[in-house]
Amino acid sequence: MGGTVNGSKPRTPLRHGIYAPTMTFFNSNTDDLDIPTIRKHAVRLAEAGLVGLVTMGSNGEAVHLSREEKTAVTRATREALDEAGFRDVPVIVGTSEQSIRGTVELCKEAAAAGGEYSLLVPPSYYRYAMNEDALYEYFTTVASASPIPIILYNYPGAVAGIDMDSDFMIRLAQHPNIVGTKFTCGNTGKLTRVALATNAVTPKSKGSGWMAFGGMADFTAQTLASGGSGIIAGGANVLPKTCVRVWSLWAEGKIDEAMELQKKLSKGDWVLTKAAIPGTKAAIEEFYGYGGYPRKPLQRLSEEGRKRVVEGISDIMKTEKSL
């Protein structure tokens, strides 16, 4: 996990704590990238205490962007963080393609744009052919050729139901350029087994450096109880300080307080999860004054839908604003 970024500064270590897969913002009239808002959002999250950001994740609408736009978003995010004094906040980049060759190319482009780590889901278009041997070849070949370390992304809902088991991930962890997993599957038992086998980073230990990430804000405390290293959570775009507070309370040994706040966070995060990208952007618009809409064919929320989101997270937003 060492090395340098673009042959210059040392690679930023991944720390325990809260990460967000950042939204990609568009001009509401032209549908072009809204780079100033992308920059502002990145800085707001870092100021709230997040220790890393992910561009081109599921929440970043990567499938709606050209390769040039993907590069522009990652570069803008990295530059905004550097200019605001957050050089220690690494940028992880979603670089998944269906072919090994295409994925390696995206890894190289991500590194050139300032990305320090890659987040990869399994290829799934030819689902019938994606057995364990094919997936092992995919991840290890990409990892060997990538200039940046790889984080596995286990998200069955986005890849035709492919659900990597703990034995397979532990096997992949032997590759020196594969350094973590994001468990959006929500399986804390699986996370526990992988974290144990890899001696994952925790608030109390640097371990081997391997990162076991929970994939949603609604099991932040549960990830900690399972020996996890951090959370990469879409809800942290809206509730970053609350996520950080749950993490900090647990790390300080205030388990009961952390669990009480986790209950409130889980309730609010479920509202955002159900409303997905349109709802998350609507919440950001309502409470932070920017957000806009997703690219079509994703639909904009109706006014009734927007009100449901705002009302559904109103209690947890009071907590967020108080922190």
KEGU-650360 format. One line per 10 residues: their letters; for each residue x negated, y negated, z of C-alpha. Coordinates in pm, whole numbers. Each point is the difference from the previous one (the first is absolute). Layout:
BEGIN
a = X Y Z; ...
This chain:
BEGIN
mggtvngskp = 0 0 0; -302 -224 -13; -135 -160 -313; 58 -341 -146; 278 -178 -186; -98 -97 -354; -360 58 106; 13 -296 237; 160 -10 346; 15 315 212
rtplrhgiya = 330 188 -19; 236 -110 276; 71 286 242; 362 104 49; 108 -80 356; 281 140 210; 312 -213 -11; 271 -127 -232; -23 -25 -378; 265 -115 -249
ptmtffnsnt = 68 100 -359; 51 -354 -123; 286 -111 -221; -68 -134 -349; 180 -328 -52; 134 -132 -330; 121 -335 -128; 379 24 24; 47 -173 -336; -279 142 -216
ddldiptirk = -66 336 170; -374 -77 -17; -227 71 296; 29 -263 271; -366 -11 98; 26 -286 255; 268 192 192; -198 325 -20; -296 -185 153; 210 -167 271
havrlaeagl = 160 328 99; -334 176 37; -131 -270 232; 319 -3 208; -35 373 64; -365 -29 96; 81 -287 235; 261 223 165; -270 251 94; 7 256 -279
vglvtmgsng = -336 170 -50; 41 96 -365; 222 -52 -304; 103 228 -286; 65 -137 -347; 171 204 -270; 173 229 246; 363 106 -31; 117 -331 145; -224 -188 -243
eavhlsreek = 200 114 -304; -316 134 -164; 207 194 -253; 142 -331 -125; -339 -164 -61; -248 7 -285; -360 92 76; -98 -365 -37; 267 -102 249; -112 267 248
tavtratrea = -353 -138 -16; 125 -357 42; 199 88 314; -290 181 165; -247 -275 -88; 234 -273 128; 57 188 325; -373 51 61; -85 -362 -84; 277 -138 222
ldeagfrdvp = -116 207 297; -363 -103 -50; 85 -369 -31; 210 17 319; -284 161 197; 131 357 -2; -293 168 -171; 28 286 251; 349 92 -127; -51 262 -273
vivgtseqsi = 221 34 -307; 113 352 -87; 133 42 -354; 251 246 -139; -174 146 -307; 214 301 -89; 31 110 -361; 119 330 -143; -339 98 -143; -338 32 169
rgtvelckea = -158 -225 -263; 262 -273 43; -21 12 379; -379 -35 -3; 33 -301 -231; 245 -164 240; -234 70 294; -279 -178 -185; 224 -294 -86; 118 -22 361
aaaggeysll = -358 -9 125; -90 -274 -247; 295 -207 125; -108 24 365; 173 319 112; -200 201 251; 209 318 21; 243 185 -226; 340 145 94; 107 297 -213
vppsyyryam = 323 198 -35; -12 336 -178; 76 -4 -374; 353 130 -50; 133 -62 -352; -84 360 -96; 129 125 332; 18 365 -112; -380 3 -50; -101 -174 321
nedalyeyft = -98 296 213; -262 -23 275; -290 73 -235; 104 -281 -237; 42 -247 285; -332 98 157; -175 -61 -331; 178 -332 -41; -91 -142 340; -357 131 20
tvasaspipi = -92 -96 -357; 138 -350 46; -175 -33 337; -332 104 -151; 28 -256 -280; 158 -289 191; -220 -288 117; 229 -44 302; 115 254 261; 336 174 -41
ilynypgava = 294 14 241; 254 275 -71; 363 -113 -15; 254 265 97; 336 -136 -116; 217 287 -128; 291 -227 -87; -207 -185 -261; -168 301 -165; 274 249 -84
gidmdsdfmi = -13 159 344; -372 88 11; -78 25 371; -362 73 83; -35 218 308; -251 -46 281; -225 288 -110; -36 -154 -346; -76 -348 135; -255 138 246
rlaqhpnivg = -167 175 -292; -7 -323 -202; -143 -184 300; -326 188 -51; -71 -221 -302; -225 -287 111; 193 -261 -200; 346 97 129; 45 -189 326; 362 13 112
tkftcgntgk = 366 77 -58; 316 -208 10; 285 216 133; 315 -154 -147; 149 348 26; 66 -95 363; -127 339 124; -176 -79 327; -89 365 53; -191 -2 -327
ltrvalatna = -167 -328 96; -100 148 336; -163 305 -159; -193 -203 -257; -107 -263 255; -129 275 232; -188 186 -272; -164 -315 -136; -73 -167 335; 193 -305 -121
vtpkskgsgw = -49 -356 120; 220 -99 297; 20 -310 219; -232 174 245; -244 165 -239; -175 -72 -330; 2 374 -59; -133 109 -337; 138 -306 -177; 287 197 -159
mafggmadft = 328 -196 1; 335 166 75; 265 -260 -90; 367 18 82; 199 -118 -298; 289 -193 157; 40 -249 282; 272 209 161; -251 255 127; -281 -233 107
aqtlasggsg = -12 119 361; 57 357 -111; -305 -25 -226; -205 -112 300; 131 290 206; -103 234 -282; -361 -117 -4; 45 -232 -297; -218 -286 -113; 244 -257 -130
iiagganvlp = 320 -77 -184; 42 -108 -362; 353 -129 27; 226 -188 -239; 182 -145 299; -318 -180 101; 65 -243 -286; 292 -132 207; -90 105 356; -380 -10 17
ktcvrvwslw = -31 -138 352; 247 252 141; -191 288 -159; -327 -135 137; 155 -43 345; 120 362 15; -348 115 -100; -174 -227 251; 226 94 290; -68 369 -57
aegkideame = -374 -59 -38; 4 -188 332; 165 296 170; 340 -172 33; 183 299 -141; 347 -74 138; -7 -357 -134; -123 122 -336; 284 254 -24; 266 -255 92
lqkklskgdw = -121 -234 -272; -33 293 -241; 372 74 41; 87 -354 -108; -252 14 -284; 139 331 -126; 353 -141 -8; -107 -304 -201; -235 190 -227; 280 237 -100
vltkaaipgt = 198 -296 -134; -297 -100 -216; -65 360 -109; 357 42 -122; -5 -333 -185; -341 84 -150; -194 -256 -208; 297 -231 -75; 94 -7 369; -354 -57 123
kaaieefygy = -42 -291 -240; 336 -140 109; -111 18 365; -327 -177 -78; 197 -269 -187; 241 -49 289; -253 -12 283; -318 -130 -166; 126 -214 -287; -134 199 -294
ggyprkplqr = 59 343 -148; 194 -9 -323; 114 312 -177; -137 329 -133; -62 60 -368; 283 165 -189; 132 263 -24; -5 -30 383; 316 -188 87; 30 -314 208
lseegrkrvv = 201 28 319; 353 -130 -4; 78 -280 243; 179 253 216; -306 227 -7; -229 -288 91; 219 -89 299; -9 362 120; -378 -3 -3; -25 -334 179
egisdimkte = 252 105 266; -157 342 35; -344 -133 88; 108 -314 187; -77 145 345; -348 128 -88; -74 -327 -182; 59 -186 326; -270 218 154; -227 -54 -303
ksl = 35 -377 18; -73 3 374; -339 169 -41
